Amino acid sequence: MSSSQQDIVDRARHDLAQRLGTTETGIDLELAEQTDFPDAALGAPIEDEMSAQVITPGWRITLQANGKTYEYRANARQLRLFNLNGENYRI
């Protein structure tokens, strides 16, 4: 895992810990893989957001905590939490 990818995973883990009210040590990394997303919002637009419809390379990060799985999507410029209780979040 590259240092930039590790930084993004660390940011995602920190964000999830804050949202769940737990420590980062209670959050496990399941998967961090490079992928292409269908748009500049990484396939995770927030309400009323418009984004360029271009293939955007990035990472899909799957974290696990308290028996649940959470998906983050990222590239070098942004990090997003995908489909948490039906909503996307830009971090």
Phi, psi and omega in degrees: 000130180288163182294325178293321177293320178296321177299318180293318177299318179297318178297317179297315180298318179297315180299314181296320178301318179295317181295324183269351181068039181230183178265158179296334180291342178273007183243124182255142174276120176269318188203140171219106185228147175285142179205168174252134179255156186284351182204174182290347176269011177060030181069016182223061181291149173268168186307131177064015179273136173252142180217158179296137180268071180230147175297126184237116179287147179186204182232142170256124183240124179247123179244153178233135177208137177053037177078005179244155180251140181230138182247129172247151176232140186209159164219192185295339185251348185206158177226133181226141172266125187260124169055052172270112183054038176085005180232152175256151180227136173265124184269000000 
